[in-house]
Amino acid sequence: MVWIKATYEFASFFSYRIPDFSSQYALSSILPGPSTIKLAIVSTAIETTGSVEYGKEIFEVIKNAQIKFSLPKKVAQTNVLIKRLKKKKEKSGLETTYGIRGYIHYPEKFNIFLDISNRPEEIEKILKNIRRFGTSDSLVWCSGIDKQTPPKNAISATSKLESGSGKDKVVIPVKDINPKAQFDDINVYSKKGMGKNILERKIYSISVSNRTQGKNWVVYEFI
């Protein structure tokens, strides 16, 4: 097993809707989920080579990989009222609706750690070429790749919530790839279509040293 450290910086504010939250009230996770990282790797593998078969190979390499994060010392979160257009239910055309969308700001770079059992050099190259995690408004650039073990306080997704005070932790539900998932389950262009049970629920439990907040914003300081 080889731990690969990839350092990224977001181009601007970003948003990752917390799983199972309404799109109308889309609060954001303060960091992307494991499935977002893994799908970005597969997508980048296909886009940079033009080979779907290569993407399928990479999916098998990374689908069970453990992922850990090292966050900036501070992260800001704000929830804004947005006006959007959506398709009318029974008539043609669009209608105006309103909703809440959460946005996150990183003031500095952050690190992602992946444990890779084989083909680490290929995964390093793909990580270097990633330009977004998830939606097109979550643009990133990679400033460095290295082989490095994650620190003891690195954040990872777990299946169970650890005991401790809720006041000094931020708990966020996320999604990871189900170990039984196949490539066709994530391939939106396959005849099978996107699988229903390819993702499994996990959580981030992040220790916080301080939080400052107002009516629609929070600044977290992490331990």
C-alpha positions as a printed Julia matrix, in Angstrom:
223×3 Matrix{Float64}:
   0.0    0.0     0.0
   1.26   3.48   -0.92
  -0.14   6.74    0.46
  -0.28   9.5    -2.13
  -0.61  13.12   -1.02
  -2.17  15.57   -3.48
  -2.31  19.29   -2.66
  -5.15  21.36   -4.15
  -6.47  24.88   -4.13
 -10.04  25.87   -5.01
 -10.39  28.63   -7.57
 -13.28  30.28   -5.71
 -16.21  29.46   -3.45
 -17.54  25.92   -3.88
 -20.58  23.92   -2.85
 -21.24  20.22   -2.18
 -24.87  19.56   -1.34
 -25.16  17.34    1.72
 -26.66  13.98    0.65
 -30.46  13.68    0.93
 -30.89  17.43    1.48
 -33.43  19.13   -0.76
 -32.05  20.96   -3.79
 -34.19  23.89   -2.67
 -32.43  24.0     0.71
 -28.96  22.84   -0.35
 -26.64  23.21    2.62
 -23.04  22.38    1.77
 -20.52  19.99    3.23
 -17.3   21.78    4.15
 -15.26  19.26    2.14
 -16.03  16.85   -0.71
 -17.11  13.3     0.06
 -15.02  10.22   -0.81
 -17.26   9.35   -3.76
 -16.72  12.84   -5.22
 -12.94  12.36   -5.17
 -13.08   8.86   -6.65
 -15.48   9.83   -9.43
 -13.3   12.84  -10.26
 -10.34  10.48  -10.67
 -12.28   8.19  -13.02
 -13.71  11.11  -15.0
 -10.25  12.7   -15.4
  -8.76   9.37  -16.5
 -11.33   9.17  -19.3
 -11.12  12.83  -20.32
  -7.32  12.9   -20.54
  -7.0    9.65  -22.52
 -10.26   9.47  -24.44
 -10.59   5.86  -23.34
 -13.62   4.63  -21.41
 -11.91   1.26  -20.95
  -9.04   2.99  -19.18
 -11.53   4.71  -16.9
 -13.0    1.31  -16.11
  -9.56   0.0   -15.12
  -8.9    3.01  -12.89
 -12.3    2.61  -11.23
 -11.33  -0.88  -10.08
  -8.05   0.49   -8.69
  -9.54   3.3    -6.61
 -13.11   2.27   -5.72
 -12.05   0.76   -2.37
  -9.23   3.22   -1.66
  -9.2    4.91    1.73
  -9.24   8.7     1.52
  -8.16  11.19    4.17
  -8.04  14.99    4.25
  -5.96  17.71    5.85
  -8.01  20.91    6.03
  -6.95  24.57    6.22
  -6.81  26.01    9.73
  -9.95  28.04    9.01
 -12.95  27.45    6.73
 -15.8   29.88    6.09
 -19.34  28.83    5.25
 -22.18  31.07    4.09
 -25.77  30.33    3.09
 -27.24  32.58    0.42
 -30.68  33.1    -1.08
 -30.61  32.33   -4.81
 -33.09  32.78   -7.61
 -33.16  29.99  -10.14
 -35.11  28.72  -13.14
 -36.64  25.26  -13.34
 -38.84  23.47  -15.84
 -42.58  23.82  -15.31
 -44.26  20.6   -14.22
 -47.19  20.48  -16.62
 -46.42  23.19  -19.16
 -43.5   24.0   -21.41
 -41.04  26.69  -20.43
 -39.35  27.71  -17.2
 -40.51  29.22  -13.94
 -38.69  31.22  -11.27
 -38.11  29.7    -7.84
 -36.03  30.59   -4.81
 -33.82  28.49   -2.59
 -30.94  28.44   -0.13
 -27.48  27.33   -1.27
 -24.48  26.85    0.97
 -21.03  27.95   -0.19
 -17.61  27.22    1.3
 -14.4   29.23    1.17
 -10.9   27.84    1.79
  -8.36  30.62    2.43
  -5.47  28.27    1.66
  -4.6   24.93    0.09
  -5.73  21.56    1.4
  -4.4   18.01    1.09
  -5.98  14.76    0.0
  -4.37  11.42    0.91
  -5.19   8.17   -0.93
  -3.97   4.67   -0.13
  -3.25   2.93   -3.43
  -2.39  -0.76   -3.65
  -1.27  -0.75   -7.31
  -0.51   1.55  -10.26
   0.42   4.5    -8.0
   2.34   6.33  -10.74
  -0.75   6.41  -12.95
  -2.95   7.63  -10.1
  -0.43  10.39   -9.34
  -0.62  11.59  -12.94
  -4.42  11.6   -12.88
  -4.53  13.47   -9.57
  -2.24  16.12  -11.05
  -4.66  16.62  -13.97
  -7.9   16.96  -11.95
  -9.55  20.32  -12.61
 -12.79  19.99  -10.64
 -14.4   17.92   -7.91
 -18.06  17.27   -8.62
 -19.92  20.13  -10.28
 -18.36  22.58  -12.73
 -18.39  25.41  -10.15
 -15.96  23.53   -7.86
 -12.8   24.23   -9.85
  -9.43  23.2    -8.42
  -5.8   23.06   -9.44
  -3.15  20.68   -8.13
   0.05  22.3    -6.86
   1.9   19.19   -5.77
   2.02  15.39   -5.62
   4.05  13.4    -3.13
   4.17  10.01   -1.39
   3.43  10.79    2.24
   1.57   9.17    5.13
  -1.34  11.3     6.4
  -0.94  12.98    9.82
  -2.69  11.52   12.86
  -5.36  14.23   12.84
  -6.25  13.7     9.17
 -10.0   13.45    8.5
 -11.6   10.34    7.04
 -15.14   9.14    6.49
 -16.4    6.61    9.03
 -19.49   4.46    9.35
 -20.17   5.27   13.02
 -20.11   8.49   15.03
 -17.46   8.54   17.72
 -18.4    9.6    21.23
 -17.67  13.17   22.29
 -19.23  16.56   22.76
 -21.29  17.81   19.84
 -20.19  21.38   20.57
 -16.58  20.73   19.57
 -17.34  18.72   16.44
 -18.88  19.24   13.02
 -20.71  16.12   11.84
 -21.47  15.86    8.12
 -23.11  12.96    6.23
 -21.31  12.01    3.02
 -21.26   9.22    0.43
 -18.62   6.66   -0.53
 -18.52   4.05   -3.3
 -20.08   0.72   -2.35
 -17.42  -2.04   -2.58
 -19.84  -4.1    -4.7
 -20.3   -1.32   -7.28
 -19.27  -1.95  -10.88
 -18.13   0.55  -13.49
 -21.45   0.36  -15.35
 -23.16   1.48  -12.14
 -21.43   4.87  -12.35
 -21.38   5.18  -16.14
 -24.26   7.55  -16.92
 -23.94   6.72  -20.63
 -24.35   2.97  -20.26
 -27.6    1.22  -21.16
 -27.89   0.15  -17.53
 -27.93   3.76  -16.32
 -26.74   5.08  -13.0
 -27.08   2.38  -10.34
 -29.32   3.02   -7.33
 -27.19   1.32   -4.68
 -23.68   2.26   -5.73
 -23.18   4.72   -2.87
 -23.09   4.03    0.86
 -23.65   6.51    3.64
 -20.76   7.6     5.84
 -19.96  10.62    8.02
 -17.22  13.13    8.69
 -16.67  13.99   12.35
 -14.36  17.03   12.42
 -12.94  18.46   15.65
 -13.36  22.24   15.99
 -11.36  24.51   18.3
 -13.55  27.57   17.74
 -16.48  28.77   15.68
 -17.65  32.31   15.02
 -21.03  32.78   13.43
 -23.65  35.26   12.34
 -27.11  35.0    10.85
 -26.11  33.18    7.67
 -22.39  32.47    8.04
 -19.94  30.45   10.14
 -16.15  30.51   10.39
 -14.69  27.24   11.71
 -11.25  26.96   13.26
  -9.95  23.41   13.34
  -7.73  21.6    15.81
